[in-house]
Amino acid sequence: MASIIKASINLDMIGQAKEKIIVGKKGKYLPITITINDEIDQFGNQGPITIEQTKEEREAKAPKVYLSNVKVVWSNGQNVAAAPRMDQQAQGVAPPPAAVPNDDLPF
């Protein structure tokens, strides 16, 4: 199950959540959540990257801090289909179909 996912993070948005930065032994970390949606949006993105929310924030329906969008640029077809390239969208080419699971597994 392999995919390559492309994204750019808006570093200005990290400043809104400085209290979420975790200081570890090897550096500073920001917990994030990456979501892959079933449908591609109008810009070819397949989901957002947000700063991870606590259970209390989710229950309080606190607004999410969005850092970026993601796009699957390559997949082996076993987990997530790659987004169509812009030149493919213009020609009406659909993304490749998902692979059919192998039912010959011994377990």
C-alpha positions as CSV (number, residue, x, y, z in Angstrom):
1,M,0.0,0.0,0.0
2,A,2.0,3.0,-1.2
3,S,1.1,6.5,-2.3
4,I,2.9,9.8,-2.7
5,I,1.0,12.7,-1.3
6,K,1.9,16.3,-2.2
7,A,1.3,19.3,0.1
8,S,2.7,22.7,1.1
9,I,2.2,23.9,4.7
10,N,1.2,27.5,5.4
11,L,3.7,28.3,8.1
12,D,1.9,31.5,9.1
13,M,-1.0,29.4,10.3
14,I,1.2,27.5,12.8
15,G,1.6,30.8,14.8
16,Q,-2.1,30.5,15.7
17,A,-1.4,27.3,17.5
18,K,2.0,27.8,19.3
19,E,0.6,26.1,22.4
20,K,0.1,22.9,20.4
21,I,3.8,22.6,19.6
22,I,5.4,19.6,21.4
23,V,9.0,20.0,22.5
24,G,10.7,16.6,22.2
25,K,14.2,15.2,22.7
26,K,15.0,15.6,19.0
27,G,13.1,18.8,18.1
28,K,9.8,20.6,18.1
29,Y,6.7,18.9,16.7
30,L,3.3,20.0,15.6
31,P,0.6,17.2,15.7
32,I,-1.4,17.4,12.5
33,T,-4.3,15.5,10.9
34,I,-4.3,14.6,7.2
35,T,-7.6,13.7,5.7
36,I,-8.1,12.0,2.3
37,N,-11.6,12.6,1.0
38,D,-13.5,10.3,-1.3
39,E,-14.0,13.1,-3.9
40,I,-11.6,15.6,-5.4
41,D,-12.4,19.3,-5.0
42,Q,-12.6,21.8,-7.8
43,F,-8.8,22.5,-7.5
44,G,-7.8,18.8,-7.7
45,N,-7.2,18.5,-3.9
46,Q,-8.2,15.4,-2.1
47,G,-8.3,16.7,1.5
48,P,-6.9,19.1,4.1
49,I,-4.1,19.1,6.6
50,T,-5.3,20.6,9.9
51,I,-3.7,21.0,13.3
52,E,-4.8,18.1,15.5
53,Q,-7.6,18.8,17.8
54,T,-8.1,17.5,21.3
55,K,-11.2,15.5,22.2
56,E,-12.5,18.5,24.1
57,E,-12.0,20.8,21.1
58,R,-13.8,18.3,18.9
59,E,-16.7,18.0,21.3
60,A,-16.9,21.8,21.7
61,K,-16.9,22.0,17.9
62,A,-14.0,24.4,18.0
63,P,-12.9,25.6,14.5
64,K,-10.1,23.7,12.9
65,V,-6.9,25.4,11.9
66,Y,-6.2,24.6,8.2
67,L,-2.6,24.4,7.1
68,S,-2.9,23.2,3.6
69,N,-4.6,20.8,1.1
70,V,-3.2,17.5,0.0
71,K,-3.1,15.9,-3.4
72,V,-2.3,12.2,-4.1
73,V,0.2,12.4,-7.0
74,W,1.0,8.7,-7.2
75,S,-0.6,5.5,-5.9
76,N,-0.1,1.8,-6.5
77,G,-3.9,1.6,-6.5
78,Q,-4.3,-0.4,-3.3
79,N,-5.2,2.4,-1.0
80,V,-5.9,5.8,-2.6
81,A,-6.3,6.7,-6.2
82,A,-4.1,9.5,-7.5
83,A,-5.8,12.8,-8.4
84,P,-6.0,13.4,-12.2
85,R,-3.4,15.7,-13.5
86,M,-4.5,19.1,-14.8
87,D,-3.8,18.0,-18.4
88,Q,-5.8,14.8,-17.8
89,Q,-8.8,16.8,-16.4
90,A,-8.9,19.0,-19.5
91,Q,-9.1,15.9,-21.6
92,G,-11.7,14.2,-19.4
93,V,-9.4,11.3,-18.4
94,A,-10.6,9.7,-15.1
95,P,-8.2,8.6,-12.4
96,P,-7.1,4.9,-12.6
97,P,-9.5,2.4,-11.0
98,A,-8.7,1.0,-7.5
99,A,-7.0,-2.4,-7.5
100,V,-9.2,-5.4,-6.8
101,P,-8.1,-7.2,-3.6
102,N,-6.5,-10.6,-4.0
103,D,-8.9,-13.2,-2.4
104,D,-6.2,-16.0,-2.6
105,L,-4.6,-14.9,0.6
106,P,-4.0,-17.8,3.1
107,F,-5.5,-16.1,6.1
